[in-house]
Amino acid sequence: MFLAIFTEVCGTLAMKYSADGPQILGMGVMYFMLIISYTSMAIAVKRIPLVVAYGAWESLGLALITIFSYILFSEPLGFAKVLGILIIISGIILMELGTEGPGH
């Protein structure tokens, strides 16, 4: 699951990098990372409930992309975005707590 999130974030950041820099390199990294991300996600959902896996993948990915966009590309990070990240993390925790089934 962590590999799926990490590679999704890297692939999305590479997309932004390709918009501002060498397109061939950025797009190549983006496609490679997204292939690994989707493959890792497919493996993860064999053990993790889909709602938790998908929620964590997209939500944590969004939070990390927001933070790294601020660090790497100087994109604004205001109160509303920080609050949104905290709400995302709270939501993932609540989804995990509310999921019952094998392994939970």
Secondary structure, 3 states (H helix, E strand, C coil): CHHHHHHHHHHHHHHHHHHHCCHHHHHHHHHHHHHHHHHHHHHHCCCCCHHHHHHHHHHHHHHHHHHHHHHHHCCCCCHHHHHHHHHHHHHHHHHHHCCCCCCC
